[in-house]
Amino acid sequence: MIRTIQLSRSELLRNLRSRVGVRGTTLPVRSSSTKSGPKVYARPAYPADEEWTTKHFIILGGAVFFSFEVGRRFFGKPPKDINEGTSVSPLTSLKAPVYADISTAIKAFNELEDLLGSENVSRADDVISSHADSAWISHHAEPGQKPGLVIFPSSTEQVSKVMEICHKYRVPVVPFSGGTSLEGHFIQTRHGVTIDFRNMGKILELHENDLDVVVQPAVRWEDLNEQLSSHGLFFPPDPGPGAEIGGMIGTGCSGTNAARYGTMRDWVLNLTVVLADGSVIKTRRRPRKSSAGYNLTNLIIGSEGTLGIVTEATLKLAVLPEQTSVAVATFPTINDATNSVEELVKRGIQIAAVELLDKDMMACINAAGDTSRSWSEEPTLFFKFGGSKNAVKEQINQAKKIVNSNNSSSFKFAKNEAESEELWEARKQALWSTLASGGEGMTCWTTDVAVPVSRLSEIVSQTRADMDASNIPGTIVGHVGDGNFHAFILYNDETKSVAEGVVHRLVERAIAMDGTCTGEHGVGMVKRPYLETELDTATVDTMRRLKIALDPYRLLNADKVRLVWRIKVQRKYIGSTNKL
């Protein structure tokens, strides 16, 4: 039997807040007969049975917002800049990146293993460690900052599929090519995947008549030049031993030949690049010049793997000079040496290379005993000349006149190839000799800056004086023909803060002279704090906007060059404190 009863307001809303505008509600009830009398069953009141109240709207709104936020974060579009209508992306305007949790990352790792085969992926401790840190970088990884997986693709197509998987699961990626960088470029701050290009080390095409070559990222520059020498060609950028083309592009490196031949940016025609979502682009074709569209080639060079992953490069080549020679000049003071360099540059004398080694550097080379002769322990310039026989002879005579006018103690030039090798050998041993002089427990902090050549004497002298006053061992060596020099600073746990102070003052000094915090090493993690000082906030915010445009999930080499999120917050995600 169905009948209705009228429930009073107090009975219906008992234990609830008083609600404005709610009248008594008529509800159908069902009854049945029992010994004690009829039993009544009443269904609860639904929102449809009464007017909606503030609490209803709050509960429903919260549920909708929660569902929307979950969908947006895990299935929707990338997080957007709060200042969506602006041209720049200040760090404070960014929402937190969302990376894969442990279970999701493991799914991605398994798919990568299925794609590449078990022989091309590794979770072995020694492989993980070798891709997390190195003895010679100046910023070492924190505990837990290491890749969860190292993979070894062998083609652009595989790299593209790798990025599709990592993009789908939001797994951070660090490209690794050579591992000789010095500023913490390949540290895995987010504990994701490291892509090692060791299986992509081929010279693909040589266009001898066009003076260019197509290579994969794991080709070493020394090996490339060895192959090219039989064709009378060479690739001019010459950074440290073991550097590979992919890493050289990432840092925009140079080397001893930069005074005459320029940097990596001057020797790349085009790039094949895999973007964060797996898209593949080619930045341009092979002509020596093009004004078609944006210069995406130079956008990628020096981006340190934060905008895309280079899988092929077409490089320009130079003709080997008919003759080369080397000369060495010593000076009583650093100022005399650097003044000579300034005059050489001002007169437009085309010297292939000019390198400065200070007196402490020369002492380290003598102590190491790895060269065939002993050296005067004075500030020393090493010159390299190249061209026709007459051109080389003229360059040597011009250099000799200039150094003599700047109080040179000696000037010796090589009379044959064997003497050239002997004289240049000291320059090659600079870093290793400094490391050898440190002794047990000492670490070498290798840093570089560059200034306009007219300020070279000032900054080198001030830096040497600062190192001496700080009572910390170190040497100076520089590609001074273009105003770039390096400081090799030795320290241990007790003197690390002193070394940090010397480096900080060196960088601040360079920027104050209208120079740069890094001439060729790149930014990585070490030089990142100085970018806004050197460039200004709006410029760095523009870089960040470019990063977000090409990598909206912020997967590629996160935390390098410019921050993609506040460091203290990143540890909530798949970063340095998690272990897969």
Salt bridges, closest charged atoms under 4 A:
ASP49 OD2 - ARG43 NH1 2.94
GLU50 OE1 - ARG19 NH1 3.47
GLU51 OE2 - ARG23 NH1 3.79
GLU69 OE2 - ARG72 NH2 2.63
GLU69 OE2 - ARG73 NE 2.95
ASP81 OD2 - ARG545 NH2 2.87
GLU84 OE2 - LYS80 NZ 3.66
GLU111 OE1 - LYS168 NZ 3.30
GLU113 OE1 - ARG123 NH1 3.75
ASP133 OD1 - HIS140 ND1 3.05
GLU142 OE1 - ARG571 NH2 2.97
GLU183 OE2 - HIS521 ND1 3.52
GLU183 OE2 - LYS527 NZ 3.86
ASP196 OD2 - HIS131 NE2 2.58
GLU205 OE1 - HIS207 NE2 2.92
GLU208 OE1 - HIS231 ND1 3.23
ASP210 OD2 - ARG286 NH1 3.14
ASP212 OD1 - HIS207 ND1 2.55
ASP212 OD2 - ARG286 NH1 2.84
GLU304 OE1 - HIS185 NE2 3.59
GLU343 OE2 - ARG347 NH2 2.79
GLU355 OE1 - ARG427 NE 2.67
GLU355 OE1 - HIS479 ND1 2.85
ASP358 OD2 - ARG464 NH1 2.60
ASP360 OD1 - LYS359 NZ 3.30
ASP360 OD1 - ARG464 NH1 3.21
GLU421 OE1 - LYS428 NZ 3.89
ASP448 OD1 - HIS521 ND1 3.39
GLU458 OE1 - ARG455 NE 2.92
ASP466 OD2 - ARG505 NE 2.87
ASP466 OD2 - ARG509 NH2 3.14
ASP468 OD1 - ARG464 NH2 3.02
GLU520 OE2 - HIS479 NE2 2.80
GLU520 OE2 - HIS486 NE2 2.94
ASP541 OD1 - ARG544 NH1 2.79
ASP551 OD2 - LYS547 NZ 2.68
ASP559 OD2 - ARG190 NE 2.90
